[in-house]
Amino acid sequence: MRPLLRTASALAFAALSAAALDSSFVSQMQTTAQKLERDASGINRALKSKRHDANDVKAKIDAMAGDVETLQTLVKDFEATNPQLSSREQAEWALLREKVQVLGIFHENKRRLAAEDLAKHRSLIRAFADGVALRAKKLQMSAAQLQRGPVS
């Protein structure tokens, strides 16, 4: 009877861990990160041209704020559930959470500079947009790693 209980509790722990990393959460993280990567790359391309539409670029930057907030909300919601994670998953989760924080900082710096003077800070804004795109791509990879589950 005891081996059966141990097996059942081990399966329950594995189920909790798997539920915590469900595919819809990872899918939302990856989809939002892909959208951010695409939008940031678009801003970078738009700013390469000296004849860019400043209002259009600012609107795109402001629209990206919603995606950054979505990622931050996903992280908060995930942590609020207090999932049972293995030590490897905890380490990967910490990296993912930090990537979302850094992504938010890069976006906020880009948004602040665009609000001040887009023409004056064009090269810095392009660099921040490139940084957002790169970090969004890395966030997608981190989310995929987190979903893989325990290493056998």
C-alpha positions in Angstrom: 0.0 0.0 0.0 2.8 2.4 0.9 4.6 2.1 -2.5 1.3 2.8 -4.1 0.9 6.0 -2.1 4.4 7.1 -2.9 3.8 6.5 -6.6 0.5 8.4 -6.4 2.1 11.4 -4.7 5.0 11.4 -7.2 2.5 11.4 -10.0 0.5 14.2 -8.4 3.7 16.3 -8.0 4.5 15.7 -11.7 1.0 16.6 -12.7 1.2 19.9 -10.7 4.5 20.7 -12.3 3.1 20.0 -15.8 -0.1 21.9 -15.1 2.0 24.9 -14.0 3.8 24.9 -17.3 0.7 24.3 -19.4 0.8 24.8 -23.1 -1.6 27.8 -23.1 0.6 29.8 -20.8 3.7 29.0 -22.8 1.8 29.7 -26.1 0.7 33.1 -24.8 4.3 34.0 -23.8 5.6 32.9 -27.2 2.9 34.6 -29.2 3.3 37.9 -27.4 7.1 37.7 -27.6 6.8 37.0 -31.4 4.6 40.0 -31.9 7.0 42.2 -29.9 9.9 40.9 -32.0 8.1 41.6 -35.2 6.9 45.1 -34.1 10.3 46.1 -32.8 12.0 45.0 -36.0 9.4 47.0 -37.9 10.3 50.1 -35.9 14.0 49.5 -36.5 13.4 49.2 -40.3 11.2 52.3 -40.3 13.8 54.4 -38.5 16.6 53.3 -40.9 14.9 55.7 -43.4 15.4 59.4 -42.8 11.9 59.9 -44.2 10.1 58.0 -41.5 6.7 59.0 -40.3 7.4 60.1 -36.7 3.8 59.8 -35.6 3.5 56.3 -37.1 6.7 55.2 -35.2 5.4 56.7 -32.0 2.1 55.0 -32.4 3.8 51.6 -33.0 5.9 52.1 -29.9 2.9 52.9 -27.8 1.0 49.9 -29.2 3.9 47.7 -28.1 3.4 48.8 -24.5 0.3 46.6 -24.4 2.3 43.5 -25.3 4.9 44.3 -22.7 2.2 44.6 -20.1 0.7 41.3 -21.2 4.0 39.6 -20.6 4.3 41.2 -17.2 0.8 40.2 -16.3 1.4 36.6 -17.4 4.5 36.4 -15.2 2.5 37.8 -12.2 -0.4 35.5 -12.8 1.9 32.5 -13.1 3.8 33.3 -9.9 0.5 33.9 -8.1 -0.5 30.3 -8.6 2.7 29.2 -6.7 3.4 26.3 -8.9 5.6 23.4 -7.8 8.6 23.5 -10.0 11.7 21.4 -10.1 15.0 23.0 -9.4 15.8 23.1 -13.1 12.4 24.7 -13.9 12.9 27.2 -11.1 16.2 28.3 -12.6 14.6 28.5 -16.1 11.6 30.4 -14.7 13.9 32.9 -13.0 15.7 33.6 -16.3 12.4 34.0 -18.1 11.1 36.4 -15.5 14.3 38.5 -15.7 14.1 38.6 -19.5 10.5 40.0 -19.2 11.8 42.6 -16.8 14.7 43.6 -19.1 12.3 43.7 -22.1 10.1 46.1 -20.2 13.1 48.4 -19.3 14.3 48.4 -23.0 10.8 49.2 -24.2 10.3 52.0 -21.6 13.6 53.6 -22.5 12.6 53.5 -26.2 9.2 55.0 -25.5 10.7 57.7 -23.3 13.3 58.7 -25.9 10.6 58.8 -28.7 8.4 61.0 -26.6 11.3 63.5 -25.9 12.5 63.9 -29.5 12.3 61.1 -32.0 14.5 62.8 -34.6 17.3 63.6 -32.1 17.3 60.1 -30.5 16.6 58.1 -33.7 19.8 56.0 -33.5 19.2 55.2 -29.8 15.6 54.3 -30.4 16.7 52.0 -33.2 19.2 50.4 -30.9 16.5 49.9 -28.2 14.1 48.5 -30.8 16.8 46.1 -31.9 17.4 45.2 -28.2 13.6 44.5 -27.7 13.5 42.3 -30.8 16.6 40.3 -29.7 15.3 39.9 -26.1 11.8 38.9 -27.4 13.4 36.2 -29.5 15.4 34.9 -26.5 12.2 35.0 -24.4 10.5 32.7 -26.9 13.4 30.3 -26.6 13.2 30.4 -22.8 9.5 29.8 -22.8 10.0 26.7 -25.0 12.7 25.4 -22.7 10.5 25.8 -19.7 7.7 23.8 -21.4 9.9 20.8 -22.2 9.6 19.4 -18.7 12.0 17.5 -16.5 15.2 16.1 -18.1 15.2 12.3 -17.9 
